[in-house]
Amino acid sequence: MTLRKKKPRLEILARAPLPTLHGLFEMSIFRWGPGSVSLGLSADHIAIVMGDPRGKRDVLLRIHSECLTSEVFGSVLCDCRAQLDAAQAQIARAGEGVLLYLRQEGRGIGITNKVRAYELQANGHDTVDANRLLGFPDDARDYSAAAAMLHHLGIVSVRLMTNNPMKVTALRDLGIPVRAQCALVRADDPRAAQYLETKRVRMGHALPPLEDLRPEGFDHTS
C-alpha cells in the first residue's frame, strides 16, 4: 500500500505586539510543515504586520530570508541587513504592510553551507559559482510557506519589495497576485558592491550597475 504524502500544514504558534525603532508591529510565529533538517532549516517563520491589511489589495510586502551573518554579526558581504531595515522603514512610512521573515539562510542552503560558500568566495569565486561548486542551485529557496502565511493574513494582492524577479514569479506561481515589484536598493558598505553586481549580472536582479554602487553611490543614512 502506498502512503500519501501529507500536505504541509500551517500552524500559528504565538502572537504579540512588537514595538520597534520603526513603530508598532504585530509579530506572529508560524510553523510550516516538517522543515528541512538536512540543510539545518527551521520550519518556524515570522510575520510582522503593521496596520490591518486583511481583505485589502496592493498591500506593501517584503519577503525576507534570514541572514544571520549580516543581521546578527554585521557582515558587509551582502545587503540583507540594510534591506531588512529599509523594508521596515517603508512599511512604517506607508502606515501599513507586512514583512515575512523566512528561515531560509544562505538562499536556502543553511548556515553551514553558507559559510562553506563564504570560504570559496574568499578564494576568488563569486556567490553563484560558490553555490554551484558545493552542488547547490543558485537559489534553493521555496516560498510555499510565504504563500500560506499571506492566505492566513487574508491579503488579496501585494506590492512586493524586492529586486529579485524570480521571487515575483515564484509568488505568482503559488497563486499570490503580485501587482507591482518595488525596488529596494540599499547597501551600507561599499564592500558589498561586487556581490550586488553578481546578483545583477548573473541572477537578473533589478539593481544599478557597479559604477553606481561605488562608495559615493551608497546610502549611509538611517
Secondary structure, DSSP 8 states (H G I E B T S, - for coil): ---------EEEEEEEEEEETTEEEEEEEEEETT-BGGGTB-SEEEEEEES--TT-SSEEEEEEE--HHHHTT---SSSHHHHHHHHHHHHHHHT-EEEEEE--HHHHTHHHHHHHHHHHHHTT--HHHHHHHTT--S-----HHHHHHHHHTT---EEEE-S-HHHHHHHHHTT--EEEEE-----S-GGGHHHHHHHHHHH------GGGGSGGGS----
